[in-house]
Amino acid sequence: MTPRAVPRTAVVAIGGNALLRGGTHATVAEQVEAARRLASPVVTLADTGWRVVVTHGNGPQVGFIKRRADLAAALAPELPALGLDMCVAGSQGGLGYILATAIASRLRSLGRADDRVAALITHTVVDAHDEAFSHPTKPIGAFYPAARARELADLHDWTVAEEGERGWRRVVPSPRPRRVLETQSVRALSSAGFTVIAAGGGGIPLVEGDDGGYQGVEAVIDKDLTSAHLAAELGADLLVITTAVERVAVDYGRPTQRFLDRLTCAEAERLLAQGQFPPGSMGPKISAALDFLRGAPGRQVLITSPQQLGAALDGHGGTWLDSDPARTTEEPLNGTVTAGRPQ
């Protein structure tokens, strides 16, 4: 089908783990190589008539930045400590640089050196009274054995939590996003033909002060929730959420595990209420998808792995979600991306 005359907008959310080997620390060179692989389907999507906004997570990286800053400050008192808001800002700069360079390099290899890419520092306003500030849940940084995690928690006053068989990690507050301050800037850049990288790490967390100004806070916002919020504010047609698995599954990890090709809002809500999507893994992604889909008719969400993103955008893989209450998972999903083209 021929692309529509008016370009449609897709927001592609890339997890911070997608730039690491198996969720572990990686060298900068290895993260650059991972970004180059991710750039290909992003450019393909842009090349077939879509305006593309890329968002990214920073869970591992922001933890590494914070740990590095804390160790440096302990060894050299003249070096100031960094709050999480500054660490998120630092991760936006570093990961934005890596992703922008990868996308620009891919465009150049296709003879499109004039195509433009912009990485935008992005702030996200949260509620100062969000209960998340009293209940840290967002894992950041490295995995530790239980004994080492307890040692670090006692030494640095961390809150730590276990993540299955992979070990323990520090967890920090993760309030819900209320407003992305740079939405109009993202829209202007996208309308001008830029592939935009924005809302890194969920955005730099801010609260509104009594004087009407903004103040950074100690938090890391969920990048999928911010991506859904930004996508809705932009009036996007498609939200792509990458994760560690190719498709969403029910009974995950059990003998009865079953992968899902398509879901309606109602089906996703029912399965979420049944506990099929745990809070520490698929739950926030499904919640983000529902936030986006509820906003307007005709929107779609694709959940898939970074490795399968290109194939899924061609219609071969991933889990597609839409808001059609009449459709069942056995019926075809109208308006999916076929051969990477908006329908």
Residue, then its C-alpha position, 0 to 999 in steps of 0.5 A: m500500500t502506498p504511504r500516506a501523503v502526511p507522514r505518520t509518527a513512530v516512537v521507538a523505545i530502546g532499552g538500556n540493556a539493548l546496548l549491553r551483552g546480556g544486561t552486563h557491563a560493556t565497553v563503550a566500543e561494544q555499546v557503539e557496535a550494538a547501537r549500529r545494529l539497532a540503527s538499521p531498522v530505525v533508518t528503514l522505518a524512517d526510509t519508508g515514510w515515517r517520522v521517527v522519534v527514538t527514546h532509550g532506557n538507561g537502567p544499567q548505565v545510569g547506575f554505572i555513572k552514579r557508582r563511578a561518581d560516588l567512588a570518585a568523590a570518596l577518593a577525591p573530596e574535591l570532586p562533587a557528588l552527583g545526584l541521580d538527576m545529573c546522572v540521568a542527564g549524563s546518560q542522555g548525553g552519552l547514549g544520545y551521542i552513541l545512538a545519534t552517531a550510529i543512525a547518522s552513520r547508517l544514513r550516510s552509508l545509504g547515500r543520505a548524508d544530508d539527513r539529519v539526526a538530533a539528540l535532545i536533552t529532555h526533562t520530565v516533570v513528576d509529582a513531588h508526592d508520588e508514592a514511588f519516592s517512598h517505595p523504590t522499585k527501579p533497578i539500576g547499575a550492576f548485578y551483585p551476589a546477595a552478600r555483596a548487595r547487602e554489604l553495599a546497601d549497609l555501606h551506602d544506605w542503598t535499597v536493593a532488590e533481587e532480580g530472579e537468578r541474575g542477582w541483586r541490584r540497587v533500586v531507586p524511586s521511579p515516579r510516573p511521568r506527568r509532562v515532558l517539557e520538550t514535546q514541542s521541540v521534539r515535534a518541531l525537529s521531527s516536522a523539519g525532517f530530523t530523526v530525534i533522540a529524546a526522553g533518554g532514561g525516561g527524562i531528567p526527573l523534575v518537580e515543580g517548586d513553590d515558586g513555579g520553577y523546577q528542581g531535579v530529584e533523586a529518581v529514574i523514570d521508567k522509559d517506557l511510561t515516558s515514551a508512551h506519554l511522549a508518543a501520546e503528546l506528539g499524536a504518534d500513530l505507532l509506539v515500538i517497545t523493545t524488550a529481551v524477548e521477541r514476543v509477549a508471552v502468557d505463563y512465561g517460563r512455565p511448561t504452558q508458556r504461549f507467545l502472543d502475536r496480537l492483543t487488544c486493550a481489553e485482553a491486555e488489561r485482563l492478563l495484566a490483572q491476572g498477574q501474567f505480566p510481572p511488575g519487574s519485567m513485562g508489566p511496565k511495558i504493557s502498562a505503557a502500551l495501554d496508556f498510549l492506546r487508550g488516548a485515541p483510536g487507531r494507535q498501535v503498539l509493537i513489542t519485540s526484541p531489538q534483534q527482531l525489530g526489523a523483521a517485526l516491522d516487516g510484519h514477521g514477529g513481535t506482539w502487536l497491540d491495538s485498541d479495537p474492542a471487537r477484535t480477538t487474538e485470532e483475527p488479523l490486525n488491520g493497519t500493521v506495518t507491512a514491509g516497513r510501510p505505514q498502512 
